Amino acid sequence: MNGGPLDLLTHMGLFAVTPGMVFMWVVAAVLVYLAIAKQFEPLLLLPIGFGILVANLPLTGLMEPGEGLLWRFYHYGLQWEVIPPVIFLGLGAMTDFGPMLARPSLIFLGAGAQVGVYLTFFVARLLGMTLPEAATTGIIGGADGPTSIYLATRLAPHMLGSCAVAAYSYMALVPIIQPPVMKLLTNPAERAMVMKKSRKVPKLERILFPIVATLVTVLVVPASAPLMVMFMLGNLFRESGVVERLAGAAQNELMNIVTIFLGLSVGATMNAATFLQPKVVYIFLLGLVAFAVSTACGVLFAKFMNLFLKDKINPLIGAAGVSAVPMSARVVHQVGSEANKKNYLLMFAMGPNIAGVIGTILAAGVFLSMLQ
C-alpha cells in the first residue's frame, strides 16, 4: 500500500542525517555565535553560517542543480560572476581615496603587503595544490573577502566556501592577528612617531582618480576589469557629487541585498562532502600565514621607505596595506595611540589600506591572466 507510515518515514530527513552533517551544524553554530555574540563580521558570517546549516539538511533539494533555491542564488549570483563586482560597486561608493591621494607614496605600502599573497601561492604549490588552488589560497592573505570569492569562483569553485570563510574570519580577527606582528617588528619610538599633516586633495583630483586608475590598471591587467571597473565606478558616483541617489543606493540598499545573497550562496557550498577534507585545513592555515606575512611585509616595507623619505612615516601604517578596510587602519591607529596618546594614525593608515584593496584586485587579475 502506497503512502503508508513506512513510506512517510523514508521521506523524513531525520533518518538521512550523517555524522558529517552534524559536524557542519556545529561549524554553522560557531559562525553564528561569532557573528552575534562577538560581532565578528556579522553581515557576512551570519548568513554564511545559516547557509551552512541549511546546506547540510538532508532531502531539501536546496542545492539541487537547476531547481534548488540556494543553487539559483549560487549559480546566477556567483557562477555568473555578478555578486562580487556589485559588492565592489558599493565598496567604491563608500571609499574615500583622499588619504591615499594626499600622499601617493603610500600606494607602495599597499603593493608591499601583497608579498604574502604570492609567497603563500608558492608554498601552497609545494604542498601539492594545483596552480588554481594555490592561487585561490594565496589571495586569502589580502584579507579581501569579495576578491577571494571572485577568484575562487573562477579558478577553484570547490574551494569557494572554505576560502570565503577563511578570508572573512581573518578580516574579523584583524585586532587579534595584526598587533603582535606589528609590535614584533617595531620599537616603541617607531610606534610613537607622529606624522606630518597631509595636504588637502582638490575635488578635481578626486574625480579624475577613478577614471585614470581604471584606464591604467585595466590596460596593465585586463583580467582585473570586472572588479576594478565597478570599484572605480562606485567611487566616481561618490566623488562627482551629482548622483547622490546612485551613490546612496550602491552603498546601502544594493549592498545590503547582494550581501544577503552572497552569504547564503557561499554557505550553501559548504556541505559535508566538500568541506570535510584535509585540504581545507591547509587552506585555513596557509591563509593565516599569508595574512601574517602580508602584515609583516607592509611594516618592513614602510621601514625601508623611511631610508629614502624626507618626511618619515610611522612604520605601523604599513600593516594597513592588507585589504581589510577599515579594520586594519583602525588597529594601526589603536596600536599607535597606545605608544603615544597624541598619535592619530587613522587617516594616514587609510591610504595604504585602500591601496591594498587595489593591490589585491590586481593580484587576482594576475592569477587569472596566468591560469585561465
BELPEFEN-V83933 format. One record per pair of residues at least 6 apart in sequence whose C-alpha atoms are under 6 Angstrom apart, sorted by the first residue. I is the first residue (numbers start at 1). GAP is how many residues later the second one is. Records with the same first field share a line. If there is no record, write none. Layout:
I=GAP, GAP
//
This chain:
13=45, 46
20=252
21=35, 251
25=28
28=21, 24, 25
31=14, 18
32=14, 17
34=6
35=7, 10, 11
40=132
41=131
44=219
47=216, 217
48=215, 216, 219
51=213, 216, 217
52=215, 216, 218
55=213, 216
56=215
61=7
62=6, 7, 8
63=7, 8
73=192
74=191
77=6
84=62
85=142, 145
88=142, 143
89=141, 142, 145
90=160, 161, 165
92=139, 140, 142, 143
93=141, 142, 145, 154, 158
99=248, 252
100=251
102=96, 97, 99
106=245, 246
107=245, 248
109=189, 209, 212, 243
110=211, 242, 245, 246
111=248
112=186
113=181, 184, 185, 208, 209
114=180
115=179
116=25, 174, 177, 178
117=21, 22, 24, 173
120=18, 170
121=13, 14, 17
124=10
125=9
132=23
133=23
136=16
137=146
139=9
140=8, 27, 147
141=146, 149, 150
142=180, 181, 218
143=24, 28, 180, 181
144=179
145=22, 23
149=15
152=8
161=105, 108, 109
166=118
171=153
175=156
191=145, 148
192=144, 147, 148
193=121
194=149
207=32
210=22
218=7
223=142
224=138, 141
237=10
238=9
295=24
298=20, 21, 23
299=16, 17, 19, 20
302=13, 16
303=12
306=6
317=32
320=8, 9, 29, 32, 33
321=31, 32, 35
322=34
323=30, 33, 34
329=17, 20, 21
330=16
333=12, 13
337=6
//
